[in-house]
Amino acid sequence: MAYFLIIFFVGAAVGSFVNVLIDRTIAGRDWVRGRSECDHCHKYLAWYDMIPIISFVMYGAKSRCCRTPLSFQYPIVETVVGLLFAWWMVVGFVFFRLVSAPLTVVQPLFWLFTGIIIVILTMADLIYGVVLVNIVWVGYICTIVYRVTLSYFGAYNFNDLVISLLTGAMFFLFFWSLWKMTKGRGMADGDMYAALYMGTLLGWPRGLVALMGSFILGSIVGVFLIVTKIRGRKDSVPFVPFMMTATVISLLWGNVIIGFLN
């Protein structure tokens, strides 16, 4: 138990860095250099102000220096990434022991990195309404490199790589068409790049499951927000969170869903 708690808090620490990356990228600041500061009074933070999850709870969800309420973005991201690390240690290294070296290291690291990319894209669009296209490209290129590496070691069919690339391109064109037809009102321009990444990562037919799932989830949540009057009919709703949620669902249960539909 202690071992997994350590892994969880290591992941939560990475989640804290993910928060810094999101916030500073949105603000156009350097996310590598520079000390962390309060979001409100801009005083530099001490190390004990930045203990993942614990500092947030200890200070009652407020900044220690100016007592201004803090966004729940911070503990949520830290918790999600912490759970991702714990899941990775339980599932990843057990499952990927079935393959030969060096893929026993490459595969779990890739999927851990992919999980972090998904969290970044989801939270950036959910909180700020911005698709971090640079992060999308990082995930897209890493996916291609990963698949080429698997193909080189005989653990992946090169034809499947071609199908994945074509799926991503097809999804990109589909979302681009929606963006053009609605003149940007029905779909943000960044969504087409997220669709490119989603299709390339999942391939066919799991990509189709995620695509359909994105619109189903978006419709359900959109209707709920309108009925509860949280959002109006003309208000926009970030779509990337639905795409990334559907991506995770398809990664975990895509083949089961396909089998059920057949």
NORMOHU-V409151 format. One record per residue. PSI is psi in degrees with one decimal (NA if undefined). Layout:
{{PSI} {PSI}}
This chain:
{{-44.5} {-36.6} {-44.2} {-29.4} {-39.5} {-45.7} {-40.2} {-45.5} {-27.4} {-45.1} {-40.1} {-36.2} {-40.1} {-38.9} {-36.5} {-40.5} {-36.6} {-40.9} {-43.3} {-44.6} {-46.5} {-52.4} {-45.6} {-33.2} {-43.9} {-39.6} {-5.9} {26.5} {162.0} {119.9} {2.3} {-46.1} {161.4} {140.1} {152.1} {143.5} {163.1} {139.2} {-23.7} {-56.9} {-8.0} {22.5} {147.1} {142.1} {142.9} {166.8} {-33.9} {-7.3} {-11.6} {21.1} {120.0} {131.7} {-49.8} {-46.0} {-40.5} {-46.2} {-43.0} {-37.2} {13.8} {38.0} {26.7} {156.9} {136.1} {-36.4} {-37.3} {1.2} {28.1} {136.7} {140.2} {156.2} {141.0} {-2.4} {-41.4} {-55.8} {-31.0} {-49.1} {-43.2} {-40.8} {-44.4} {-45.7} {-35.2} {-44.0} {-35.3} {-43.5} {-43.0} {-44.3} {-41.9} {-42.8} {-35.0} {-48.3} {-48.0} {-58.5} {-16.8} {-47.7} {-43.8} {0.6} {-11.6} {-16.3} {168.3} {160.6} {149.2} {9.2} {-20.0} {-21.8} {-44.1} {-46.5} {-53.5} {-35.7} {-40.1} {-46.2} {-30.2} {-45.8} {-41.0} {-41.6} {-41.1} {-41.0} {-44.0} {-42.1} {-44.8} {-48.8} {-40.5} {-51.0} {-36.6} {-43.1} {-36.6} {-41.6} {-43.2} {-10.3} {30.6} {132.2} {116.7} {90.0} {-35.1} {-38.2} {-38.1} {-45.7} {-35.8} {-47.1} {-40.4} {-48.6} {-42.0} {-36.2} {-44.2} {-45.6} {-42.0} {-46.1} {-37.1} {-39.9} {-45.6} {-41.4} {-39.1} {-38.5} {8.8} {16.0} {4.4} {136.5} {127.7} {-32.3} {-33.3} {-32.6} {-44.6} {-43.0} {-40.1} {-42.8} {-40.7} {-37.5} {-46.0} {-44.4} {-40.0} {-43.1} {-40.4} {-47.7} {-36.8} {-47.6} {-34.1} {-39.8} {-43.1} {-40.8} {-41.8} {-43.6} {-36.2} {0.4} {37.9} {-1.0} {-30.5} {-15.0} {131.5} {152.1} {-25.3} {-20.5} {-31.2} {-32.6} {-37.5} {-35.8} {-38.8} {-45.9} {-45.4} {-46.9} {-39.9} {-39.0} {-40.6} {-31.5} {-163.5} {134.2} {1.1} {-28.8} {-37.7} {-38.3} {-45.2} {-39.2} {-49.1} {-40.4} {-35.7} {-47.3} {-33.5} {-47.6} {-43.7} {-39.9} {-44.6} {-49.2} {-40.1} {-45.1} {-42.1} {-44.3} {-36.0} {-44.8} {-40.7} {-1.0} {23.8} {-36.1} {150.5} {171.1} {-30.8} {-4.8} {143.2} {151.0} {127.3} {131.4} {-24.8} {-39.2} {-37.3} {-39.2} {-43.6} {-35.9} {-44.5} {-32.6} {-45.7} {-43.6} {-44.1} {-35.8} {-41.4} {-40.8} {13.5} {-46.1} {-34.6} {-42.9} {-43.0} {-43.7} {-38.5} {-40.2} {-30.1} {NA}}
